[in-house]
């Protein structure tokens, strides 16, 4: 897979980041989201130490990802249970269906 350097801006700093070809827009969107989160965190907490802001923002993002994964896994489990219940109902219905 080929990559190319893409320039992004995060918290006032310009960075060149290698990115898989075709993923440039996704990288720019992620950088813009991260930049906004850093600004929001700075305004909410009044923390000006960039290292602390990066850590706090990164932890918030990881917490959101963890919650999404738990929800996804729970939904997948629920869906699997519903499919199994439906299969059981179909099996019972087919057993009671008259054969020709």
N, CA, C and O of each residue as an XYZ file, in Angstrom:
400
protein
N       0.851     -1.167      0.000
C       0.000      0.000      0.000
C       0.897      1.229      0.000
O       1.830      1.333      0.796
N       0.606      2.145     -0.891
C       1.435      3.344     -0.982
C       0.944      4.405     -0.003
O      -0.230      4.449      0.364
N       1.877      5.253      0.405
C       1.559      6.332      1.335
C       2.071      7.643      0.772
O       2.896      7.684     -0.141
N       1.558      8.694      1.343
C       2.038     10.013      0.968
C       2.006     10.906      2.197
O       1.246     10.657      3.132
N       2.832     11.949      2.194
C       2.867     12.887      3.306
C       1.697     13.859      3.174
O       1.461     14.428      2.108
N       0.978     14.037      4.267
C      -0.156     14.949      4.303
C       0.113     15.949      5.421
O       0.496     15.567      6.527
N      -0.087     17.223      5.130
C       0.106     18.237      6.155
C      -1.198     18.464      6.903
O      -2.256     18.682      6.312
N      -1.083     18.404      8.226
C      -2.231     18.667      9.090
C      -1.833     19.727     10.115
O      -0.652     20.024     10.297
N      -2.836     20.287     10.776
C      -2.570     21.254     11.831
C      -3.321     20.819     13.079
O      -4.532     20.604     13.052
N      -2.574     20.693     14.178
C      -3.156     20.307     15.454
C      -2.635     21.256     16.516
O      -1.431     21.358     16.749
N      -3.558     21.944     17.148
C      -3.253     22.871     18.241
C      -2.175     23.883     17.846
O      -1.251     24.173     18.606
N      -2.330     24.405     16.631
C      -1.441     25.442     16.133
C      -0.113     24.951     15.591
O       0.746     25.751     15.223
N       0.056     23.655     15.541
C       1.314     23.090     15.044
C       1.065     22.384     13.723
O       0.139     21.584     13.588
N       1.905     22.695     12.761
C       1.805     22.057     11.451
C       2.662     20.801     11.463
O       3.827     20.824     11.860
N       2.063     19.714     11.022
C       2.751     18.419     11.014
C       2.573     17.762      9.658
O       1.527     17.899      9.023
N       3.598     17.048      9.219
C       3.478     16.205      8.033
C       3.397     14.767      8.526
O       4.242     14.299      9.288
N       2.360     14.085      8.071
C       2.093     12.727      8.522
C       1.962     11.823      7.304
O       1.271     12.164      6.344
N       2.627     10.667      7.344
C       2.448      9.696      6.266
C       1.066      9.084      6.391
O       0.602      8.762      7.485
N       0.426      8.932      5.254
C      -0.957      8.483      5.229
C      -1.146      7.559      4.020
O      -0.632      7.847      2.939
N      -1.879      6.451      4.195
C      -2.168      5.594      3.044
C      -2.920      6.379      1.964
O      -3.810      7.175      2.264
N      -2.554      6.146      0.736
C      -3.217      6.808     -0.373
C      -4.714      6.518     -0.331
O      -5.137      5.374     -0.164
N      -5.504      7.577     -0.486
C      -6.949      7.447     -0.455
C      -7.551      7.742      0.909
O      -8.769      7.863      1.037
N      -6.711      7.859      1.923
C      -7.198      8.112      3.285
C      -6.914      9.541      3.756
O      -7.059      9.856      4.937
N      -6.509     10.400      2.818
C      -6.119     11.764      3.175
C      -7.262     12.548      3.830
O      -7.054     13.228      4.835
N      -8.452     12.454      3.265
C      -9.596     13.192      3.817
C      -9.946     12.695      5.219
O     -10.292     13.491      6.091
N      -9.859     11.395      5.435
C     -10.145     10.838      6.760
C      -9.112     11.321      7.775
O      -9.458     11.620      8.918
N      -7.858     11.399      7.367
C      -6.811     11.899      8.254
C      -7.050     13.361      8.598
O      -6.940     13.762      9.756
N      -7.375     14.150      7.589
C      -7.641     15.575      7.837
C      -8.843     15.758      8.772
O      -8.820     16.619      9.652
N      -9.878     14.958      8.584
C     -11.056     15.042      9.449
C     -10.705     14.633     10.882
O     -11.162     15.263     11.837
N      -9.901     13.589     11.033
C      -9.479     13.149     12.365
C      -8.634     14.226     13.036
O      -8.790     14.492     14.228
N      -7.743     14.840     12.273
C      -6.901     15.906     12.820
C      -7.745     17.101     13.242
O      -7.499     17.697     14.291
N      -8.735     17.451     12.432
C      -9.613     18.575     12.772
C     -10.413     18.267     14.032
O     -10.588     19.143     14.880
N     -10.900     17.039     14.166
C     -11.641     16.625     15.354
C     -10.741     16.691     16.588
O     -11.138     17.221     17.626
N      -9.530     16.151     16.469
C      -8.580     16.157     17.582
C      -8.219     17.585     17.982
O      -8.155     17.909     19.168
N      -7.986     18.430     16.988
C      -7.667     19.834     17.232
C      -8.797     20.513     18.006
O      -8.545     21.244     18.964
N     -10.039     20.271     17.590
C     -11.180     20.878     18.268
C     -11.317     20.362     19.697
O     -11.634     21.121     20.613
N     -11.076     19.063     19.877
C     -11.151     18.492     21.222
C     -10.099     19.113     22.144
O     -10.372     19.392     23.311
N      -8.896     19.326     21.608
C      -7.843     19.966     22.404
C      -8.246     21.386     22.794
O      -8.065     21.796     23.941
N      -8.789     22.128     21.840
C      -9.228     23.497     22.127
C     -10.344     23.501     23.165
O     -10.332     24.309     24.094
N     -11.311     22.595     23.005
C     -12.419     22.516     23.957
C     -11.911     22.168     25.359
O     -12.345     22.759     26.348
N     -10.996     21.213     25.435
C     -10.434     20.799     26.724
C      -9.688     21.960     27.367
O      -9.800     22.181     28.573
N      -8.944     22.688     26.583
C      -8.197     23.833     27.090
C      -9.139     24.886     27.659
O      -8.881     25.445     28.725
N     -10.228     25.155     26.948
C     -11.197     26.152     27.411
C     -11.945     25.688     28.657
O     -12.170     26.473     29.577
N     -12.332     24.401     28.688
C     -13.099     23.874     29.826
C     -12.273     23.801     31.101
O     -12.746     24.140     32.185
N     -11.029     23.352     30.954
C     -10.211     23.082     32.133
C      -9.269     24.221     32.493
O      -8.733     24.265     33.599
N      -9.074     25.126     31.569
C      -8.109     26.221     31.748
C      -6.677     25.702     31.876
O      -5.790     26.430     32.322
N      -6.449     24.450     31.488
C      -5.103     23.877     31.476
C      -4.386     24.404     30.244
O      -4.926     24.351     29.139
N      -3.174     24.910     30.426
C      -2.431     25.437     29.284
C      -1.231     24.575     28.933
O      -0.602     24.784     27.895
N      -0.905     23.607     29.782
C       0.209     22.708     29.524
C      -0.191     21.749     28.399
O      -1.107     20.943     28.559
N       0.497     21.843     27.268
C       0.134     21.065     26.079
C       0.209     19.570     26.351
O      -0.647     18.815     25.891
N       1.212     19.136     27.087
C       1.353     17.708     27.387
C       0.150     17.195     28.176
O      -0.369     16.118     27.884
N      -0.293     17.952     29.165
C      -1.459     17.552     29.944
C      -2.713     17.532     29.077
O      -3.525     16.612     29.173
N      -2.869     18.548     28.229
C      -4.026     18.585     27.334
C      -4.046     17.368     26.418
O      -5.098     16.768     26.196
N      -2.879     17.005     25.885
C      -2.794     15.830     25.008
C      -3.183     14.564     25.763
O      -3.914     13.724     25.239
N      -2.692     14.427     26.995
C      -3.002     13.233     27.783
C      -4.490     13.181     28.121
O      -5.132     12.147     27.937
N      -5.039     14.293     28.615
C      -6.453     14.308     28.986
C      -7.352     14.049     27.777
O      -8.317     13.290     27.864
N      -7.028     14.678     26.663
C      -7.836     14.502     25.458
C      -7.718     13.075     24.940
O      -8.711     12.472     24.530
N      -6.502     12.537     24.959
C      -6.305     11.150     24.536
C      -7.069     10.178     25.415
O      -7.657      9.216     24.920
N      -7.065     10.427     26.725
C      -7.819      9.563     27.642
C      -9.315      9.650     27.379
O     -10.010      8.635     27.411
N      -9.815     10.851     27.118
C     -11.240     10.993     26.797
C     -11.603     10.231     25.534
O     -12.640      9.570     25.482
N     -10.756     10.318     24.515
C     -11.012      9.606     23.259
C     -10.986      8.096     23.499
O     -11.840      7.371     22.988
N     -10.007      7.620     24.273
C      -9.933      6.182     24.572
C     -11.155      5.721     25.361
O     -11.665      4.623     25.141
N     -11.621      6.564     26.280
C     -12.823      6.227     27.047
C     -14.034      6.120     26.126
O     -14.835      5.195     26.259
N     -14.172      7.060     25.196
C     -15.276      7.001     24.237
C     -15.183      5.742     23.381
O     -16.191      5.077     23.139
N     -13.978      5.415     22.923
C     -13.779      4.216     22.104
C     -14.128      2.965     22.897
O     -14.778      2.056     22.382
N     -13.696      2.923     24.146
C     -13.994      1.768     24.999
C     -15.503      1.599     25.175
O     -16.023      0.488     25.077
N     -16.203      2.707     25.435
C     -17.656      2.649     25.601
C     -18.335      2.192     24.310
O     -19.278      1.402     24.352
N     -17.863      2.680     23.175
C     -18.429      2.258     21.881
C     -18.201      0.773     21.643
O     -19.088      0.079     21.146
N     -17.023      0.287     21.995
C     -16.735     -1.146     21.819
C     -17.643     -1.995     22.698
O     -18.175     -3.014     22.258
N     -17.817     -1.562     23.955
C     -18.707     -2.308     24.847
C     -20.127     -2.334     24.303
O     -20.786     -3.374     24.316
N     -20.594     -1.186     23.825
C     -21.942     -1.118     23.266
C     -22.050     -1.999     22.031
O     -23.033     -2.721     21.865
N     -21.042     -1.944     21.162
C     -21.046     -2.754     19.938
C     -21.066     -4.241     20.286
O     -21.831     -5.016     19.711
N     -20.210     -4.628     21.242
C     -20.177     -6.041     21.639
C     -21.496     -6.469     22.257
O     -21.961     -7.584     22.020
N     -22.104     -5.590     23.052
C     -23.408     -5.899     23.640
C     -24.472     -6.045     22.570
O     -25.293     -6.960     22.619
N     -24.455     -5.132     21.595
C     -25.427     -5.210     20.495
C     -25.212     -6.462     19.671
O     -26.174     -7.103     19.248
N     -23.947     -6.817     19.439
C     -23.654     -8.028     18.664
C     -24.151     -9.262     19.417
O     -24.688    -10.193     18.817
N     -23.965     -9.256     20.736
C     -24.452    -10.382     21.543
C     -25.965    -10.473     21.518
O     -26.525    -11.563     21.398
N     -26.631     -9.328     21.632
C     -28.095     -9.304     21.571
C     -28.592     -9.822     20.231
O     -29.538    -10.607     20.169
N     -27.950     -9.378     19.168
C     -28.342     -9.811     17.828
C     -28.134    -11.311     17.668
O     -28.974    -12.002     17.092
N     -27.025    -11.807     18.174
C     -26.750    -13.243     18.105
C     -27.806    -14.035     18.870
O     -28.264    -15.075     18.396
N     -28.197    -13.550     20.055
C     -29.238    -14.230     20.835
C     -30.569    -14.239     20.093
O     -31.278    -15.245     20.099
N     -30.907    -13.129     19.459
C     -32.163    -13.042     18.707
C     -32.144    -13.990     17.509
O     -33.151    -14.628     17.202
N     -31.008    -14.078     16.842
C     -30.890    -14.994     15.697
C     -31.046    -16.439     16.170
O     -31.740    -17.235     15.536
N     -30.398    -16.771     17.284
C     -30.514    -18.137     17.817
C     -31.958    -18.459     18.191
O     -32.440    -19.556     17.911
N     -32.651    -17.511     18.820
C     -34.042    -17.731     19.195
C     -34.911    -17.911     17.954
O     -35.812    -18.751     17.938
N     -34.645    -17.134     16.929
C     -35.398    -17.249     15.678
C     -35.139    -18.607     15.018
O     -36.065    -19.225     14.492
N     -33.898    -19.068     15.041
C     -33.574    -20.377     14.480
C     -34.332    -21.488     15.203
O     -34.842    -22.421     14.583
N     -34.393    -21.364     16.535
C     -35.129    -22.364     17.315
C     -36.611    -22.363     16.949
O     -37.214    -23.425     16.799
N     -37.192    -21.193     16.807
C     -38.608    -21.093     16.428
C     -38.838    -21.688     15.045
O     -39.813    -22.404     14.819
N     -37.927    -21.382     14.121
C     -38.061    -21.937     12.770
C     -37.939    -23.449     12.781
O     -38.693    -24.139     12.095
N     -36.987    -23.975     13.561
C     -36.822    -25.430     13.661
C     -38.102    -26.084     14.195
O     -38.547    -27.104     13.669
N     -38.692    -25.493     15.243
C     -39.935    -26.039     15.808
C     -41.076    -25.956     14.807
O     -41.868    -26.889     14.673
N     -41.152    -24.847     14.115
C     -42.225    -24.675     13.128
C     -42.076    -25.676     11.999
O     -43.068    -26.227     11.523
N     -40.851    -25.918     11.566
C     -40.621    -26.869     10.478
C     -40.883    -28.302     10.932
O     -41.319    -29.131     10.134
N     -40.628    -28.596     12.181
C     -40.903    -29.938     12.703
C     -42.403    -30.216     12.711
O     -42.825    -31.356     12.515
N     -43.187    -29.208     12.932
C     -44.649    -29.353     13.006
C     -45.301    -29.227     11.631
O     -46.497    -29.483     11.490
N     -44.535    -28.839     10.626
C     -45.073    -28.651      9.286
C     -45.268    -30.027      8.646
O     -44.358    -30.856      8.662
N     -46.461    -30.270      8.079
C     -46.717    -31.601      7.481
C     -45.815    -31.858      6.275
O     -45.609    -30.986      5.431
N     -45.287    -33.074      6.219
C     -44.423    -33.469      5.099
C     -45.283    -33.956      3.955
O     -46.351    -34.526      4.180
N     -44.839    -33.743      2.742
C     -45.592    -34.186      1.564
C     -44.995    -35.389      0.957
O     -45.505    -35.893     -0.043
